[in-house]
């Protein structure tokens, strides 16, 4: 499994957890999931 695929899987898991009625203190799972998705999308450019 590539690093990009792993980052996308982590992003999907975080976004699914953000949709559930869970309480998290100080960290937004939706924003963290979006950050992982953006990182996965930009991974080919970052690693060049």
N, C-alpha and C positions, 0 to 999 in steps of 0.2 A: 504494500500500500504506500502510495506516495505521501509526502508531507502535505501537499495541497489537499488531497482527499481526506486526510486526517483532520486538517483544519476545518474543512467543510462539515465533517461529521460532528465535530465539537460544536460548531456554530448551530447546527440543526438541533442538537441536544439542548443547548442553552436556550434557544428560542422556544422549544417545546416546554421546557421547565418554566420559562417566563410566562407562558400562557396559563399555567396552573396557578391556583390560588395559594401560593407559598409565600411566607414572609421571609425576606432577606434583609439584613441590616446593612445599610450603607452602600450596597452594590446592586446595581440594576442588571438582572440577568439578560434583559432584552438588549441593553446597550453593549454588554459584554459579548453577546451572541452576534450582534451586528459588527462589532470590532473584529471578531474572529472571521466572519464572512468576508469582510473587506480585506483582511490579511490574506485569506485563502485566494481571493480573486487577484490580488496584486502579487502573489508569490512568484510567478514566473518573471515579473519585472524586477522584484527585489533580488532574486538569486541570479538574474541575468544570464 
